[in-house]
């Protein structure tokens, strides 16, 4: 199923993100974890893509396994930065051959050693969206940042870049993680004012250990409300308590989003079936599954 068709149904959806192994040595353990999450029957699952396409074969393999053996609709991530058109076209050919209909088109992280970018085939995600659109046959999703992309000088500039992706053929947007729902409500108001009307999928990360916080802040500069910081301060030294508190906090966020008209929520589940299962159970009556 193309996700554009799913979102037209206007029902509450819950989906999970998994990532492929970096090497063949851990393939079976990662595959097992993704299968355990698939057994929860999510509305769809996204499979990430290694920087520079290093794990692209595993992305396709994991996504294909979810589709063909578990009946779960997958969306495969595809990054374009420093990739050439032949590489991208090859991945598109492989995805199509395996019946995968949904792609999350991303620029990806710029390599640390990048100096001369003049010969790159792609510099922005909008260029990749156009490439996939011209190839045909896929439902294309993109990323958005409720607090503004870290490389944009203003929110207005960032929204212009989001609109470029939508104009190129992006059919829905998935947000970066956030920990204060007021942030996404303000963001939704701004992008609707700018004429961006595609479905928005809210990205939620259950923080289950205190070390995640440092990584989140270093990568994206995400705002952490005092209520959330108090939870980390209180329970961060107790791994089991922190995991329970993190799932509870994420669940409260999701319930509030559903209650306020955000119908689609995507969980950054980090290949942790137990976390995905707890959230699914917490929402069982709300989403009717």
DAVENQUI-V559742 format. One record per residue. N is the residue number from 1. RES is the residue in three letters. SS is DSSP state (A for helix, B for strand, O for the rest). PHI is phi in radians with two decimals (none if undefined). PSI is psi as a letter, one per 40 degrees, with the letter a starting at -180 (999 if undefined). Layout:
BEGIN
{{N,RES,SS,PHI,PSI} {N,RES,SS,PHI,PSI}}
END
This chain:
BEGIN
{{1,UNK,O,none,h} {2,UNK,O,-1.36,h} {3,UNK,A,-1.15,d} {4,UNK,A,-1.05,d} {5,UNK,A,-1.27,d} {6,UNK,A,-1.06,d} {7,UNK,A,-1.19,d} {8,UNK,A,-1.15,d} {9,UNK,O,-1.26,e} {10,UNK,O,1.07,f} {11,UNK,O,-1.60,i} {12,UNK,O,-1.29,h} {13,UNK,B,-2.08,i} {14,UNK,B,-2.37,h} {15,UNK,B,-2.37,i} {16,UNK,B,-2.30,i} {17,UNK,B,-1.88,h} {18,UNK,B,-2.26,i} {19,UNK,O,-2.21,i} {20,UNK,O,-1.33,i} {21,UNK,O,-1.24,i} {22,UNK,O,-1.42,d} {23,UNK,O,-2.58,i} {24,UNK,A,-1.15,d} {25,UNK,A,-1.09,d} {26,UNK,A,-1.89,e} {27,UNK,A,-1.00,d} {28,UNK,A,-1.13,d} {29,UNK,A,-1.19,d} {30,UNK,A,-1.18,d} {31,UNK,A,-1.02,d} {32,UNK,A,-1.09,d} {33,UNK,A,-1.11,d} {34,UNK,A,-1.18,d} {35,UNK,A,-1.20,d} {36,UNK,A,-1.10,d} {37,UNK,A,-1.21,d} {38,UNK,A,-1.05,d} {39,UNK,O,-1.20,e} {40,UNK,O,-1.42,e} {41,UNK,O,0.99,f} {42,UNK,O,-1.21,i} {43,UNK,O,-1.17,d} {44,UNK,B,-2.88,i} {45,UNK,B,-2.33,h} {46,UNK,B,-1.78,i} {47,UNK,B,-2.13,h} {48,UNK,O,-1.30,i} {49,UNK,O,-2.33,h} {50,UNK,O,-1.12,i} {51,UNK,A,-0.97,h} {52,UNK,A,1.23,e} {53,UNK,A,1.39,e} {54,UNK,O,-1.06,d} {55,UNK,O,-1.99,f} {56,UNK,A,-1.04,d} {57,UNK,A,-1.14,d} {58,UNK,A,-1.29,d} {59,UNK,A,-1.02,d} {60,UNK,A,-1.12,d} {61,UNK,A,-1.12,d} {62,UNK,A,-1.12,d} {63,UNK,A,-1.08,d} {64,UNK,A,-1.15,d} {65,UNK,A,-1.11,d} {66,UNK,A,-1.08,d} {67,UNK,A,-1.26,d} {68,UNK,A,-1.44,d} {69,UNK,A,-1.85,e} {70,UNK,A,-2.22,e} {71,UNK,O,1.16,f} {72,UNK,O,-1.67,h} {73,UNK,O,-1.19,h} {74,UNK,B,-1.75,i} {75,UNK,B,-2.17,h} {76,UNK,B,-1.62,h} {77,UNK,B,-1.27,i} {78,UNK,B,-2.51,h} {79,UNK,B,-1.82,i} {80,UNK,O,-2.11,e} {81,UNK,O,-1.04,h} {82,UNK,O,1.17,e} {83,UNK,O,-1.60,i} {84,UNK,O,-1.73,i} {85,UNK,A,-1.13,d} {86,UNK,A,-1.10,d} {87,UNK,A,-1.11,d} {88,UNK,A,-1.10,d} {89,UNK,A,-1.08,d} {90,UNK,A,-1.11,d} {91,UNK,A,-1.17,d} {92,UNK,A,-1.06,d} {93,UNK,A,-1.04,d} {94,UNK,A,-1.19,d} {95,UNK,A,-1.09,d} {96,UNK,A,-1.07,d} {97,UNK,A,-1.08,d} {98,UNK,O,-1.73,e} {99,UNK,O,1.37,e} {100,UNK,O,-1.50,h} {101,UNK,O,-1.88,e} {102,UNK,B,-2.17,h} {103,UNK,B,-2.32,h} {104,UNK,B,-1.71,h} {105,UNK,B,-1.56,h} {106,UNK,B,-2.28,i} {107,UNK,O,-1.18,d} {108,UNK,O,1.62,i} {109,UNK,O,-1.33,h} {110,UNK,O,-1.24,h} {111,UNK,O,-0.97,i} {112,UNK,O,-1.09,d} {113,UNK,O,-1.65,e} {114,UNK,O,-1.22,h} {115,UNK,O,-2.17,c} {116,UNK,O,-1.65,h} {117,UNK,O,-1.78,e} {118,UNK,O,-1.13,d} {119,UNK,O,-1.69,e} {120,UNK,O,-1.24,i} {121,UNK,O,-1.31,d} {122,UNK,O,-2.32,h} {123,UNK,O,-2.05,d} {124,UNK,O,-2.38,i} {125,UNK,A,-1.09,d} {126,UNK,A,-1.06,d} {127,UNK,A,-1.21,d} {128,UNK,A,-1.20,d} {129,UNK,A,-0.99,d} {130,UNK,A,-1.09,d} {131,UNK,A,-1.07,d} {132,UNK,A,-1.19,d} {133,UNK,A,-1.04,d} {134,UNK,A,-1.19,d} {135,UNK,A,-1.14,d} {136,UNK,O,1.56,i} {137,UNK,O,1.63,e} {138,UNK,O,-1.99,i} {139,UNK,B,-1.52,h} {140,UNK,B,-1.90,h} {141,UNK,B,-1.94,i} {142,UNK,B,-2.46,i} {143,UNK,B,-1.79,i} {144,UNK,B,-2.51,i} {145,UNK,O,-2.24,h} {146,UNK,O,-1.01,d} {147,UNK,O,-1.76,e} {148,UNK,O,1.58,i} {149,UNK,O,-1.14,i} {150,UNK,O,-1.07,d} {151,UNK,O,-1.63,e} {152,UNK,O,-1.54,i} {153,UNK,O,-1.36,d} {154,UNK,O,-2.43,i} {155,UNK,A,-1.13,d} {156,UNK,A,-1.07,d} {157,UNK,A,-1.10,d} {158,UNK,A,-1.12,d} {159,UNK,A,-1.11,d} {160,UNK,A,-1.08,d} {161,UNK,A,-1.18,d} {162,UNK,A,-1.10,d} {163,UNK,A,-1.11,d} {164,UNK,A,-1.04,d} {165,UNK,A,-1.12,d} {166,UNK,A,-1.13,d} {167,UNK,A,-1.11,d} {168,UNK,A,-1.39,e} {169,UNK,O,2.29,e} {170,UNK,O,-1.24,h} {171,UNK,O,-1.76,e} {172,UNK,B,-2.79,i} {173,UNK,B,-2.28,h} {174,UNK,B,-1.94,h} {175,UNK,B,-1.45,i} {176,UNK,O,-1.09,i} {177,UNK,O,-1.05,i} {178,UNK,O,-2.61,i} {179,UNK,O,-2.14,e} {180,UNK,O,-2.33,h} {181,UNK,A,-1.12,d} {182,UNK,A,-1.05,d} {183,UNK,A,-1.10,d} {184,UNK,A,-1.29,d} {185,UNK,A,-1.12,d} {186,UNK,A,-1.14,d} {187,UNK,A,-1.10,d} {188,UNK,A,-1.06,d} {189,UNK,A,-1.06,d} {190,UNK,A,-1.18,d} {191,UNK,A,-1.28,d} {192,UNK,A,-1.16,d} {193,UNK,A,-1.06,d} {194,UNK,O,-1.44,e} {195,UNK,O,1.53,e} {196,UNK,O,-1.62,h} {197,UNK,O,-2.00,e} {198,UNK,O,-1.18,i} {199,UNK,B,-1.04,i} {200,UNK,B,-1.99,h} {201,UNK,B,-1.79,h} {202,UNK,B,-1.45,h} {203,UNK,B,-1.61,h} {204,UNK,B,-2.12,h} {205,UNK,O,-1.97,h} {206,UNK,O,-1.27,h} {207,UNK,O,-1.49,h} {208,UNK,O,-1.91,e} {209,UNK,O,-2.64,i} {210,UNK,O,-1.11,d} {211,UNK,A,-1.11,d} {212,UNK,A,-1.06,d} {213,UNK,A,-1.08,d} {214,UNK,A,-1.06,d} {215,UNK,A,-1.17,d} {216,UNK,A,-1.03,d} {217,UNK,A,-1.20,d} {218,UNK,A,-1.22,d} {219,UNK,A,-1.47,d} {220,UNK,A,-2.10,e} {221,UNK,O,1.16,f} {222,UNK,O,-1.06,h} {223,UNK,O,-1.23,h} {224,UNK,O,-2.01,h} {225,UNK,O,-1.15,i} {226,UNK,A,-1.04,d} {227,UNK,A,-1.03,d} {228,UNK,A,-1.25,d} {229,UNK,A,-1.08,d} {230,UNK,A,-1.13,d} {231,UNK,A,-1.11,d} {232,UNK,A,-1.14,d} {233,UNK,A,-1.07,d} {234,UNK,A,-1.33,d} {235,UNK,A,-2.02,e} {236,UNK,O,-1.03,d} {237,UNK,O,-1.45,e} {238,UNK,O,-2.06,g} {239,UNK,A,-0.95,d} {240,UNK,A,-1.21,d} {241,UNK,A,-1.17,d} {242,UNK,A,-1.13,d} {243,UNK,A,-1.09,d} {244,UNK,A,-1.14,d} {245,UNK,A,-1.16,d} {246,UNK,A,-1.13,d} {247,UNK,A,-1.17,d} {248,UNK,A,-1.11,d} {249,UNK,A,-1.11,d} {250,UNK,A,-1.10,d} {251,UNK,A,-1.09,d} {252,UNK,A,-1.08,d} {253,UNK,A,-1.03,d} {254,UNK,A,-1.13,d} {255,UNK,A,-1.04,d} {256,UNK,A,-1.10,d} {257,UNK,A,-1.09,d} {258,UNK,A,-1.02,d} {259,UNK,A,-1.17,d} {260,UNK,O,-1.91,f} {261,UNK,O,1.58,e} {262,UNK,O,-1.57,h} {263,UNK,O,-1.49,e} {264,UNK,B,-2.06,h} {265,UNK,B,-2.22,h} {266,UNK,B,-2.06,h} {267,UNK,B,-1.73,h} {268,UNK,O,-1.41,g} {269,UNK,O,-1.52,e} {270,UNK,O,0.94,f} {271,UNK,O,1.05,f} {272,UNK,O,-1.94,g} {273,UNK,A,-1.04,d} {274,UNK,A,-1.16,d} {275,UNK,A,-1.22,d} {276,UNK,A,-1.04,d} {277,UNK,A,-1.15,d} {278,UNK,A,-1.13,d} {279,UNK,A,-1.16,d} {280,UNK,A,-1.04,d} {281,UNK,A,-1.15,d} {282,UNK,A,-1.08,d} {283,UNK,O,-1.91,e} {284,UNK,A,-0.97,d} {285,UNK,A,-1.39,d} {286,UNK,A,-1.26,d} {287,UNK,A,-1.66,e} {288,UNK,O,1.23,f} {289,UNK,O,-2.38,999}}
END
